[in-house]
Amino acid sequence: MLKTLYIVRHCKAVGQEPNAPLTSEGHFQAIALADLLFSCGIERVISSPFIRAYQSIAPLAERLSLSIEIDNRLTERVLCATPLNDWRERLVESFTNLDLYLDGGESSRGAMARGIAVIDEVLQQEASIIAIVTHGNLMALILKHFDARISYAEWEKLSNPDVYRVQFLNGATHVKRMICA
């Protein structure tokens, strides 16, 4: 049976904090995102609890008369609990060393596992077409699980918003980027 997931990175936000809302541009992007995904047949919407993720998908959910299911496992990955001057270099390293663990942070393997746990549950359920809204780093790690070629370079190219379609059919997985803003 064909299952299709639309993995969505949130629209532009005012910051990185969990309660950071969308910018005014981000609100317009959320409407454009709803226009793009409206005719895709989406039956379920699952989102990170962060405000920017919820606000990014709210226009679509409203147009489809769907509730937004919140899943805490879709929150952004924390690389390190304290700011790092060399955070980009460490992030690059985390895409090749999936077990790299920085103080108070989460390894790529750990973040990927919690994101994939959401996907695995969704694949066992009835709905065939699902939108999953998350954040850039976790999105890239989820996609890396299905396509080992996904690396820091793909993360760096992600836009706000961004959408990848992941299709599952007869044991095969197909990953395709749909948009970049």
Secondary structure as GFF3:
##gff-version 3
##sequence-region A 1 181
A	DSSP	beta_strand	3	9	.	.	.	ID=ss1
A	DSSP	alpha_helix	24	37	.	.	.	ID=ss2
A	DSSP	three_ten_helix	38	40	.	.	.	ID=ss3
A	DSSP	beta_strand	44	47	.	.	.	ID=ss4
A	DSSP	alpha_helix	51	64	.	.	.	ID=ss5
A	DSSP	beta_strand	68	70	.	.	.	ID=ss6
A	DSSP	three_ten_helix	72	74	.	.	.	ID=ss7
A	DSSP	alpha_helix	87	96	.	.	.	ID=ss8
A	DSSP	alpha_helix	108	124	.	.	.	ID=ss9
A	DSSP	beta_strand	129	134	.	.	.	ID=ss10
A	DSSP	alpha_helix	136	146	.	.	.	ID=ss11
A	DSSP	alpha_helix	152	157	.	.	.	ID=ss12
A	DSSP	beta_strand	162	169	.	.	.	ID=ss13
A	DSSP	beta_strand	172	180	.	.	.	ID=ss14
###
